[in-house]
């Protein structure tokens, strides 16, 4: 039986151990209380970015709003990163560990929507935050500022960085930033994403390659002299048909999708210019390389058959995401500590009405946003340029319930949630989870070692090499019509 003196010594030793490896329970409680007190301010910032709704590489107001907030909090700003006007790195502190947090803020074309549960564009045809990136960038900045204050107050070593990363939606902004080397000295990187549930993740994602195929023909009167014309639109249609035929002969996990962005000016003029914007995805980049080569042949065939010329502009390419188990488990623990999202009476009514506007097949039940789901694994059906960062430094990404359960992403419904209080509540869950996980990393060098070991194991035998040519500049106008 232990004596009182031995018990006392054990308690003192345990307390010392807690303090030696990082923040105490009191530190964490105080940090979370401070964040609750500032939630309204950061919620207002997210609403402003939601209203700006700027598409990839055009996020001037959104990036400046975040930069101003970080600058005022004492961060050092590096702007125009990788020759991208809306990319930046905000840093505070010195020495190891170097912890990066990713923040996005680009909107999607054509998804303008008011924050109401029925379809109602704010500006007809304009962009909207259908992926919730207005919440993403703000929550990440909120977490970074909170940790900065903790480092300053405790006079602790370490560097916290907020990476302002534009054009995630097809523009591959992080790939160009990675090429500039801004992530190379990080020990770990944390990211999150809006969603309709709360969960840490061991999922991978789909690698993708995207390009615009442009065809140049010869204009002519479509009735009086059609034989003199060479139709670029015919070339686009033939390429698209060949791609559709190709679908039968690629691995089942492949995703091929496109839009015709230019098809001519008038029916009675043989089009001398046409363009198709193509995406291809697969869980493995080497496999995708072979699929993409066949897509290029489809384009060449369209040009050959119509006697037109074809040019391809590679817009972007991202890898499949590399999971990290130690970091994902740390996030899962903290996400469960923070808890889910509770709706008010008004929010419940909003959610019930919104769920009447989409299919509920396979959807999580209303109320599931209050829980944390089991950690996910496997492969998602989406793509992200976070993946390229994950091949450079140990990285983990999680999601929180910023949308009503069941809400499809990239929809007017998700845009409505991102501008409503439901989205801001989920954003606060993300910011708190990020901050607590950074505290874990700051206080436990073994967590960094474990994350690096898992990273090395998963990456073994594979070489990260972006499919974007080294001399290609960021496609700053890829959203232009």
C-alpha positions in Angstrom: 0.0 0.0 0.0 1.4 3.4 -1.0 2.1 5.9 1.8 0.7 9.4 1.6 4.2 10.7 0.9 4.6 8.3 -2.0 1.2 9.3 -3.3 2.0 12.9 -3.0 5.3 12.4 -4.9 3.5 10.5 -7.6 1.0 13.3 -8.0 3.7 15.9 -8.2 5.6 13.8 -10.8 2.5 13.3 -12.9 1.8 17.1 -12.9 5.4 17.8 -13.8 5.1 15.3 -16.7 1.9 16.9 -18.0 3.6 20.3 -17.9 6.8 19.0 -19.6 5.0 17.6 -22.6 2.7 20.5 -23.3 -0.4 22.5 -22.3 -2.2 21.6 -19.1 -5.9 21.0 -18.9 -6.4 24.5 -17.5 -4.5 25.9 -20.5 -6.7 24.1 -22.9 -9.9 25.2 -21.1 -8.8 28.8 -21.1 -7.9 28.7 -24.8 -11.3 27.3 -25.7 -13.0 29.9 -23.6 -11.1 32.7 -25.4 -12.1 31.2 -28.7 -15.7 31.2 -27.7 -15.4 34.9 -26.8 -14.0 35.7 -30.3 -16.3 33.4 -32.3 -18.6 36.2 -33.4 -15.8 38.3 -34.8 -14.4 35.5 -36.9 -17.9 34.6 -37.9 -18.3 38.1 -39.3 -15.1 37.7 -41.3 -16.3 34.5 -42.8 -19.5 36.2 -43.8 -17.6 39.0 -45.6 -15.6 36.5 -47.6 -18.8 34.6 -48.4 -20.2 37.9 -49.8 -17.0 38.6 -51.7 -17.3 35.2 -53.4 -14.1 35.5 -55.5 -13.0 32.7 -57.8 -9.6 31.1 -58.0 -6.6 33.5 -58.3 -9.0 36.5 -58.1 -9.5 36.5 -54.3 -8.0 40.0 -53.8 -10.5 41.2 -51.1 -10.6 37.8 -49.4 -6.8 37.4 -49.2 -6.4 41.0 -48.0 -9.0 40.6 -45.2 -7.1 37.6 -43.9 -3.7 39.2 -44.3 -4.9 42.3 -42.4 -6.2 40.2 -39.5 -3.0 38.2 -39.3 -0.8 41.3 -39.6 -2.7 43.0 -36.8 -2.1 40.0 -34.6 1.6 40.2 -35.0 2.4 37.8 -37.9 5.1 38.5 -40.4 3.6 38.4 -43.9 5.2 37.1 -47.1 3.1 38.1 -50.0 2.9 37.3 -53.7 4.2 33.8 -53.0 5.1 31.7 -56.1 4.2 34.8 -58.3 0.5 34.5 -57.1 -0.9 37.8 -56.0 -3.4 36.2 -53.6 -1.0 33.6 -52.1 0.7 34.4 -48.8 2.5 33.0 -45.8 1.9 34.5 -42.3 4.5 33.5 -39.7 5.1 34.0 -36.0 7.8 32.6 -33.7 11.1 31.0 -34.2 12.8 27.6 -34.1 11.3 24.2 -34.0 8.7 22.8 -34.4 7.5 24.5 -37.5 3.7 23.9 -37.8 1.7 24.9 -40.8 -2.0 25.4 -41.1 -3.6 25.7 -44.5 -6.3 28.2 -45.4 -8.4 28.5 -48.6 -10.8 31.2 -49.7 -11.8 30.7 -53.4 -15.4 30.4 -54.5 -17.0 28.4 -57.3 -18.5 29.9 -60.5 -22.2 30.1 -60.9 -23.2 29.2 -57.3 -24.4 32.6 -56.0 -27.0 31.9 -53.4 -28.6 33.8 -50.4 -28.4 32.2 -47.0 -31.9 30.9 -47.1 -33.3 27.3 -47.5 -34.7 27.9 -51.0 -32.9 28.6 -54.2 -32.4 32.3 -54.5 -29.3 33.8 -56.1 -27.7 36.9 -54.5 -26.4 37.9 -57.9 -27.7 35.9 -60.8 -24.9 33.9 -62.5 -22.2 35.1 -60.0 -19.9 32.9 -58.0 -20.7 31.5 -54.6 -19.0 29.6 -51.7 -20.5 26.2 -52.5 -17.4 24.5 -50.9 -17.3 26.6 -47.8 -13.9 28.0 -48.3 -15.0 31.3 -46.8 -15.1 29.3 -43.5 -11.9 27.4 -44.2 -9.5 30.3 -44.4 -11.1 32.1 -41.5 -11.1 29.1 -39.1 -7.5 28.4 -39.9 -6.5 32.0 -39.3 -8.5 32.0 -36.0 -6.5 28.9 -34.9 -3.2 30.3 -35.9 -3.8 33.6 -34.1 -4.9 31.7 -31.0 -1.7 29.6 -30.9 0.4 32.7 -31.6 -0.9 34.3 -28.4 -0.3 31.1 -26.5 3.3 31.0 -27.7 3.8 34.6 -26.8 2.2 34.3 -23.4 4.1 31.2 -22.4 7.4 32.4 -24.0 7.7 29.1 -25.8 9.8 28.2 -28.9 8.2 27.2 -32.1 6.9 28.6 -35.3 3.3 28.8 -36.4 2.4 29.5 -40.0 -0.8 30.2 -41.8 -0.6 29.4 -45.5 -3.0 31.5 -47.5 -3.6 29.1 -50.5 -5.7 30.4 -53.4 -7.4 28.5 -56.3 -7.9 25.1 -54.8 -10.9 24.6 -57.0 -9.1 23.4 -60.1 -6.3 26.0 -60.1 -3.8 23.9 -58.1 -2.5 26.9 -56.1 -0.7 24.8 -53.5 1.2 23.0 -56.2 2.8 26.2 -57.3 3.4 27.2 -53.7 5.0 23.8 -53.1 7.2 24.3 -56.1 8.4 27.6 -54.5 9.5 25.5 -51.5 7.4 27.2 -48.9 6.4 23.9 -47.1 9.9 22.3 -47.1 10.9 23.2 -43.6 7.6 22.4 -41.9 7.4 19.6 -39.4 3.7 19.0 -39.9 0.8 20.6 -41.7 -2.8 20.6 -40.6 -5.9 21.2 -42.8 -9.6 20.9 -42.5 -12.5 21.1 -44.8 -16.2 22.0 -44.6 -18.6 19.1 -44.8 -21.9 17.7 -43.5 -20.3 15.6 -40.7 -17.5 15.8 -38.1 -14.7 13.3 -38.7 -10.9 12.9 -38.7 -9.6 11.1 -41.8 -7.3 8.5 -43.0 -8.7 8.8 -46.5 -6.8 9.3 -49.7 -8.2 11.2 -52.6 -8.1 11.1 -56.4 -5.2 12.4 -58.3 -6.2 14.6 -61.2 -5.0 16.3 -64.4 -7.0 19.1 -65.9 -6.5 21.0 -69.2 -8.2 23.2 -71.8 -8.1 21.7 -75.3 -8.3 24.4 -78.0 -9.1 23.7 -81.6 -8.5 26.1 -84.5 -10.3 25.7 -87.8 -11.4 27.8 -90.8 -14.5 30.0 -90.7 -17.0 30.0 -93.6 -20.6 30.5 -94.4 -22.3 27.4 -93.1 -24.9 27.4 -95.9 -23.2 29.1 -98.9 -19.7 27.7 -98.6 -19.6 24.9 -96.0 -17.0 23.0 -98.0 -14.5 25.9 -97.4 -14.9 25.7 -93.6 -13.1 23.4 -91.1 -15.1 23.2 -88.0 -13.3 23.5 -84.6 -16.6 22.6 -83.0 -16.7 19.3 -84.9 -13.2 18.6 -83.5 -14.4 19.3 -79.9 -17.5 17.0 -80.4 -15.3 14.2 -81.9 -12.9 14.5 -79.0 -15.7 14.4 -76.4 -17.3 11.4 -78.1 -13.9 9.6 -78.2 -13.5 10.3 -74.4 -17.0 9.0 -73.8 -16.1 5.8 -75.7 -12.9 5.6 -73.6 -14.9 5.4 -70.4 -15.6 1.7 -71.1 -11.9 0.9 -71.3 -10.4 2.6 -68.2 -10.2 1.4 -64.6 -13.6 1.7 -62.8 -12.2 4.1 -60.3 -11.5 6.6 -63.1 -13.5 9.8 -63.3 -13.7 11.7 -66.6 -15.7 15.0 -67.0 -15.7 18.0 -69.2 -17.5 21.1 -70.3 -17.5 22.8 -73.7 -16.4 26.4 -72.8 -16.6 27.7 -76.4 -18.6 26.3 -79.3 -18.7 29.1 -81.9 -20.4 32.4 -82.4 -23.4 31.7 -84.7 -25.0 28.7 -86.3 -24.5 30.0 -89.8 -20.8 30.5 -89.3 -18.5 27.4 -89.3 -16.7 27.9 -86.0 -13.0 28.6 -86.4 -12.4 28.3 -82.6 -13.8 25.9 -80.0 -12.6 24.8 -76.6 -13.3 21.9 -74.2 -12.2 21.9 -70.5 -11.3 18.4 -69.4 -10.8 16.7 -66.0 -9.5 13.2 -65.4 -9.1 11.6 -62.0 -7.8 8.3 -60.6 -6.5 7.1 -57.1 -3.0 6.6 -58.6 -1.0 9.2 -60.4 1.1 6.7 -62.4 -2.2 5.1 -63.6 -3.7 8.5 -64.4 -0.6 9.3 -66.5 -1.6 6.5 -68.9 -5.2 7.5 -69.0 -4.3 11.1 -69.7 -2.1 10.0 -72.6 -5.1 8.3 -74.2 -7.2 11.4 -73.7 -4.6 13.5 -75.5 -4.9 11.0 -78.4 -8.7 11.5 -78.4 -8.0 15.3 -78.9 -5.4 14.6 -81.6 -7.9 12.3 -83.4 -10.6 15.1 -83.3 -8.1 17.5 -84.9 -7.0 14.9 -87.5 -10.5 14.0 -88.6 -11.6 17.7 -89.0 -8.3 19.1 -90.4 -8.1 21.5 -87.6 -5.2 22.3 -85.2 -5.2 21.4 -81.5 -3.4 23.1 -78.6 -3.5 21.9 -75.0 -3.1 24.2 -72.0 -2.5 22.2 -68.9 -4.4 24.0 -66.1 -3.6 21.9 -63.1 -2.6 18.6 -61.7 -2.8 17.3 -58.1 -1.8 14.1 -56.4 -3.8 11.6 -54.4 -3.6 12.5 -50.7 -1.1 10.7 -48.4 -2.8 10.0 -45.0 -1.0 10.2 -41.7 -2.2 8.0 -38.9 -0.6 9.6 -35.8 -1.8 13.1 -36.9 -5.3 11.8 -37.7 -5.6 10.1 -34.3 -4.5 13.4 -32.6 -7.2 15.3 -34.5 -9.8 12.6 -33.8 -9.1 12.9 -30.0 -9.4 16.7 -30.1 -12.4 16.7 -32.4 -14.2 14.5 -29.8 -13.2 16.8 -27.0 -14.6 19.8 -28.8 -17.8 18.0 -29.8 -20.3 18.6 -32.6 -22.7 21.3 -33.6 -26.0 21.9 -31.8 -28.7 23.8 -33.8 -31.0 26.5 -32.4 -34.7 26.3 -33.0 -34.3 28.6 -36.0 -31.4 26.5 -37.4 -33.4 23.3 -37.0 -36.2 24.8 -39.0 -33.7 25.9 -41.7 -32.2 22.4 -41.8 -35.6 20.7 -42.1 -36.6 22.9 -45.0 -33.3 22.6 -46.7 -33.4 18.8 -46.6 -36.6 18.8 -48.6 -34.7 20.2 -51.6 -32.3 17.2 -52.2 -32.3 13.4 -52.1 -31.7 11.9 -48.7 -30.6 8.5 -50.1 -27.6 7.5 -48.0 -27.6 10.8 -46.1 -26.7 11.1 -42.5 -29.7 11.8 -40.3 -30.5 15.2 -39.0 -28.9 15.4 -35.5 -25.8 13.6 -36.6 -24.0 16.9 -36.7 -23.9 16.7 -32.9 -21.7 13.7 -32.9 -18.2 12.9 -34.2 -18.2 10.1 -36.8 -15.7 7.2 -36.8 -12.4 8.0 -38.5 -12.8 7.5 -42.3 -10.4 5.5 -44.5 -10.3 4.3 -48.1 -10.4 6.9 -50.9 -12.7 9.8 -51.5 -14.1 10.7 -54.9 -12.8 14.2 -54.9 -9.4 15.8 -55.5 -7.5 18.5 -53.6 -4.2 20.3 -53.9 -3.7 19.6 -50.2 -2.6 16.2 -51.5 0.6 17.6 -53.0 1.5 19.2 -49.6 1.0 15.7 -48.0 3.7 14.2 -50.2 6.2 16.9 -49.0 5.5 17.0 -45.3 3.3 14.9 -42.8 -0.2 16.3 -43.3 -3.7 15.5 -42.1 -7.1 16.9 -43.0 -10.4 16.6 -41.2 -13.9 17.9 -41.7 -16.6 19.5 -39.6 -20.3 19.8 -40.0 -20.7 23.2 -41.6 -23.5 22.0 -43.9 -26.9 20.4 -42.9 -26.4 16.6 -42.9 -26.9 15.2 -46.4 -26.2 18.5 -48.2 -24.3 17.9 -51.4 -21.1 19.9 -51.9 -20.8 22.3 -54.7 -24.5 23.1 -54.6 -26.7 26.1 -53.9 -27.6 24.4 -50.7 -24.0 24.2 -49.4 -23.6 27.9 -50.4 -26.6 28.8 -48.3 -25.2 26.9 -45.3 -21.7 28.5 -45.7 -23.2 31.9 -45.3 -25.6 31.0 -42.4 -25.0 30.5 -38.7 -24.9 26.7 -39.2 -21.7 27.1 -41.2 -20.2 29.4 -38.6 -20.8 26.9 -35.8 -19.1 24.2 -37.7 -16.2 26.6 -38.5 -15.7 27.2 -34.7 -15.5 23.4 -34.2 -12.7 23.3 -36.8 -10.8 26.3 -35.4 -10.8 24.8 -31.9 -9.8 21.3 -33.1 -6.9 22.8 -35.1 -5.7 24.9 -32.0 -5.8 21.9 -29.7 -4.0 19.7 -32.1 -1.2 22.3 -32.5 -0.9 22.3 -28.7 -0.4 18.5 -28.8 2.4 18.9 -31.4 4.1 21.7 -29.5 4.1 19.7 -26.3 5.0 16.2 -27.6 8.1 15.8 -29.9 7.3 12.1 -30.1 4.1 13.0 -32.0 6.2 14.7 -34.7 8.6 11.7 -34.8 5.7 9.3 -35.2 4.1 11.4 -37.9 7.4 11.5 -39.8 7.9 7.8 -39.5 4.4 7.1 -40.9 5.0 9.6 -43.7 8.2 7.9 -44.7 6.6 4.5 -44.6 3.7 5.5 -46.8 5.9 7.4 -49.3 8.5 4.7 -49.6 9.2 3.7 -53.1 7.3 6.6 -54.6 8.8 9.8 -56.0 6.7 13.0 -55.8 6.9 14.8 -59.1 4.3 17.3 -60.1 2.8 16.8 -63.6 2.8 20.6 -64.1 5.9 21.5 -66.1 8.6 23.3 -64.1 8.5 26.4 -66.3 4.7 26.7 -66.3 3.4 29.8 -64.5 0.3 29.8 -62.3 -2.8 30.0 -64.6 -4.0 33.3 -63.0 -6.8 33.6 -65.6 -8.1 30.1 -65.7 -11.5 31.1 -64.6 -11.8 33.7 -67.4 -14.4 32.9 -70.0 
